[in-house]
Structure formats: structure tokens, C-alpha cells
Amino acid sequence: MPFKSKAQRRKFAQLLVEGKISPETYEEWNRETGSARLPERKSKKAPSSRKTRKAPKAKKKGQARKAPKAKRRGKAKKARKVAKKP
């Protein structure tokens, strides 16, 4: 994987000196980067406009909201009890 910035290249050189990465790893990254002109620091990407929330869809006419399941169960039990007591 090539280096993205001069700062990253310096950091890897420091890790190489400290013995935290192998010389092969550093050379592989350096070779893949080649003589590319790198920025001093990698800038952050601008936030995309696609992360905005979509507007909720409009409900069709005549559709009622369903009650939560717990409430529906209670009403069904009451309806059955009433039906059993003639």
C-alpha cells in the first residue's frame, strides 16, 4: 500500500528505527509509492451531502395506524371475554 503523505512516510521511518516494523514492510510501501509527489498532510474528505436523512413517505389515505402489539393483545382478550359471556 503506498504512502498517502510525507507525514505518514516519516512516521513509518520512525517505526522502522524503533524496530516496530520490519525493513521489508517499509521498503514495500516505499517502492509502491515510487517518486510520487506527496502532500505534507492528508486532508480530510469533505462530508458528502448523501448522508442526509430522507423525508418520510406520505401515508396513503384511509390507512389507520396500528396500535402497538401489547395494546392489541389486550383488546383482543377483552373482546373474546365479552363474546363468551352471553
C-alpha positions as CSV (number, residue, x, y, z in Angstrom):
1,M,0.0,0.0,0.0
2,P,1.6,3.3,-1.0
3,F,2.1,6.2,1.4
4,K,-0.6,8.9,1.4
5,S,1.5,11.8,2.8
6,K,5.1,12.9,3.8
7,A,4.0,12.8,7.4
8,Q,3.0,9.1,7.0
9,R,6.3,8.3,5.4
10,R,8.2,10.0,8.3
11,K,6.1,8.0,10.9
12,F,6.9,4.7,9.2
13,A,10.6,5.7,9.1
14,Q,10.4,6.4,12.9
15,L,8.7,3.0,13.5
16,L,11.4,1.3,11.4
17,V,14.2,2.9,13.6
18,E,12.3,1.8,16.7
19,G,12.0,-1.7,15.4
20,K,8.2,-1.8,15.4
21,I,8.0,-2.6,11.7
22,S,10.3,-4.7,9.5
23,P,12.6,-3.1,6.9
24,E,10.8,-5.2,4.3
25,T,7.5,-3.6,5.1
26,Y,8.9,-0.1,4.9
27,E,10.6,-0.9,1.6
28,E,7.4,-2.4,0.2
29,W,5.5,0.7,1.0
30,N,8.2,3.0,-0.3
31,R,8.5,1.0,-3.5
32,E,4.8,1.2,-4.2
33,T,4.7,4.9,-3.6
34,G,7.6,5.5,-6.0
35,S,8.6,9.1,-6.7
36,A,5.0,10.4,-6.4
37,R,4.8,13.9,-5.1
38,L,3.0,13.6,-1.7
39,P,1.2,16.3,0.3
40,E,2.7,17.2,3.7
41,R,-0.5,16.1,5.4
42,K,-3.5,14.2,4.1
43,S,-6.6,16.4,4.1
44,K,-9.9,15.1,5.4
45,K,-12.7,14.4,2.9
46,A,-15.5,16.9,2.8
47,P,-18.7,15.5,4.2
48,S,-20.9,14.2,1.4
49,S,-24.4,15.5,1.0
50,R,-25.8,12.0,0.7
51,K,-25.7,11.4,4.4
52,T,-28.8,13.5,4.9
53,R,-32.0,11.7,6.0
54,K,-34.7,11.1,3.5
55,A,-38.0,12.7,4.1
56,P,-40.6,10.2,5.3
57,K,-43.1,8.9,2.7
58,A,-46.6,10.3,2.7
59,K,-49.2,7.9,4.0
60,K,-52.0,6.8,1.7
61,K,-55.5,8.0,2.5
62,G,-57.6,5.6,4.5
63,Q,-54.7,3.8,6.3
64,A,-55.0,3.9,10.0
65,R,-52.1,3.4,12.3
66,K,-51.8,0.1,14.1
67,A,-51.6,0.1,17.8
68,P,-48.5,-1.5,19.4
69,K,-48.7,-5.2,19.8
70,A,-49.1,-5.2,23.6
71,K,-52.2,-3.0,23.3
72,R,-53.7,-5.0,20.5
73,R,-53.4,-8.2,22.5
74,G,-55.2,-6.7,25.5
75,K,-58.1,-5.6,23.3
76,A,-58.4,-9.0,21.7
77,K,-58.6,-10.8,25.1
78,K,-61.3,-8.4,26.3
79,A,-63.2,-8.9,23.0
80,R,-63.1,-12.7,23.5
81,K,-64.2,-12.5,27.1
82,V,-67.2,-10.3,26.1
83,A,-68.1,-12.7,23.3
84,K,-68.1,-15.7,25.7
85,K,-70.4,-14.0,28.3
86,P,-73.8,-14.0,26.6
